[in-house]
Amino acid sequence: MYPDRDDNPLGGAVTLNSRLRDPAVISAINLVLVVISLAVGSAFILVAGWFVHRFHMDEFIFGRATAQGRVIENYPRGEVSGKTTYMAIVYFKAQDGRDVTIDDWLGLNPPSFRVGQSVTLFYDPENPQHAMIDRGWKNYLPLGIPGGMGFLMILGGIQRLLRALPRSG
């Protein structure tokens, strides 16, 4: 019995297996995986950058004014998995003395904050309605998760590319 012949009970599986061991095929598969890793990793990093831009987190974190605010209501916003999510409504006084009320961009169940709880806010002094509750290290999670995944995918793609390059010496 010959493994590459048609009388093999496994049919073309052995032929496919032998083709997949061909160095040219392995190189082509590696190249495709490198391109996919780099493209998907870049997309993840772009999503993280979009998120920072969309919510103006860079302005809040680097060029911020801060204020102490008070949660005045937990507003029911929508449903996730059959549970109502609540967004905090926060009142604060801007540096120029204006009274400002903002709603949190993140709705959770249970609510993130208690009514009456004091919270720190980052806001734009020129437009105090543009504000964000300071959650400490959690501020960086929405950007860190896709950014970290993108970094790891790009790193894996580069590693695979370097491993596939011919070695001299």
C-alpha positions in Angstrom: 0.0 0.0 0.0 1.2 3.4 -0.9 0.1 6.4 1.3 -0.1 8.8 -1.7 -2.2 6.6 -3.9 -5.9 6.6 -4.5 -6.4 3.2 -2.9 -5.6 4.7 0.5 -8.7 4.4 2.8 -8.0 7.9 4.1 -8.5 9.3 0.6 -6.8 12.6 -0.1 -6.0 13.3 3.6 -2.5 11.8 3.3 -1.8 13.8 0.2 -3.0 17.0 1.9 -0.9 16.2 4.9 2.2 15.7 2.7 1.5 19.0 0.9 1.2 20.9 4.2 4.7 19.7 5.1 6.1 21.3 2.0 8.3 24.3 3.1 6.9 26.5 0.4 3.3 25.9 1.7 4.5 26.5 5.3 6.1 29.8 4.2 2.9 30.9 2.4 0.7 30.0 5.5 3.2 31.9 7.8 3.0 34.9 5.5 -0.8 34.9 5.5 -0.8 34.6 9.3 1.7 37.5 9.6 -0.5 39.7 7.4 -3.7 38.8 9.4 -1.9 39.4 12.8 -0.6 42.8 11.7 -3.9 43.8 10.2 -6.1 42.7 13.1 -3.6 44.1 15.7 -3.6 47.4 13.9 -7.4 47.4 13.8 -7.5 46.8 17.6 -5.1 49.7 18.2 -7.2 51.9 15.9 -10.3 51.0 17.9 -8.5 52.0 21.1 -7.4 55.3 19.5 -11.0 55.9 18.2 -12.3 55.3 21.7 -9.8 57.9 23.2 -10.8 60.4 20.5 -14.6 59.7 20.7 -14.8 60.2 24.5 -12.0 62.9 24.5 -10.2 60.9 27.2 -6.8 62.4 26.2 -8.2 65.9 27.0 -9.6 64.7 30.3 -6.4 62.9 31.4 -3.8 65.3 30.2 -5.4 68.8 30.1 -8.0 68.6 32.7 -9.8 70.6 35.2 -11.2 68.7 38.1 -14.2 69.3 40.4 -16.0 67.5 43.1 -19.6 66.5 42.1 -22.5 64.8 43.8 -24.6 62.0 42.3 -28.2 63.3 42.3 -29.9 60.4 40.4 -29.3 57.0 38.9 -31.2 57.2 35.7 -32.5 53.9 34.1 -31.0 54.0 30.6 -31.6 50.6 29.0 -31.5 46.9 29.4 -28.6 44.4 29.1 -29.4 40.7 29.5 -32.8 41.5 30.9 -31.5 43.8 33.6 -32.0 47.6 33.6 -28.8 49.6 33.5 -28.4 52.9 35.4 -26.4 55.9 34.5 -25.3 58.4 37.2 -26.5 62.0 36.9 -24.0 64.2 38.6 -24.2 67.8 39.6 -21.0 70.0 40.1 -20.0 73.6 40.1 -17.4 74.6 37.4 -14.4 76.9 38.1 -16.3 79.9 36.6 -19.2 79.3 39.1 -21.7 77.7 36.6 -23.9 74.9 37.8 -23.5 71.9 35.6 -25.4 68.6 35.5 -24.0 65.7 33.4 -24.9 62.1 32.8 -22.3 59.4 33.0 -21.5 57.6 29.7 -21.4 54.2 31.3 -24.6 52.4 32.5 -24.3 49.5 34.8 -26.4 47.2 37.0 -26.0 47.6 39.9 -25.4 51.4 39.6 -21.8 52.5 39.8 -22.5 55.2 42.4 -25.0 55.8 45.2 -27.3 58.8 45.1 -25.6 61.5 47.3 -22.1 60.0 46.8 -19.3 62.5 46.1 -17.3 61.9 42.9 -14.4 63.6 41.2 -14.9 64.7 37.6 -12.6 65.7 34.8 -14.1 68.4 32.6 -13.3 70.9 29.9 -13.2 74.4 31.6 -14.4 76.0 28.3 -17.3 73.6 28.0 -18.1 72.1 31.5 -20.9 69.9 30.0 -18.1 67.9 28.5 -17.2 66.0 31.6 -16.2 62.5 32.7 -16.3 60.8 36.2 -12.8 59.9 37.4 -12.8 56.1 38.0 -9.1 55.9 38.7 -7.3 53.1 36.9 -10.6 52.0 35.4 -10.5 55.0 33.2 -7.8 53.2 31.1 -9.6 49.9 30.7 -11.6 50.8 27.6 -8.5 51.8 25.8 -6.1 49.3 27.5 -8.0 46.2 26.5 -8.1 46.7 22.7 -4.8 48.5 22.8 -3.1 45.6 24.7 -4.7 43.0 22.4 -3.6 44.9 19.3 0.0 45.2 20.7 0.1 41.4 21.4 -1.2 40.6 17.9 1.3 42.8 16.2 4.1 41.4 18.4 3.0 37.9 17.5 2.9 38.8 13.8 6.4 40.3 14.0 7.7 37.3 15.9 6.2 34.9 13.3 7.7 37.0 10.5 11.2 37.0 12.1 11.0 33.3 12.7 10.1 32.7 9.0 13.0 34.7 7.6 16.0 32.7 6.5 18.8 32.7 9.0 22.3 33.5 7.9 25.3 31.8 9.5 
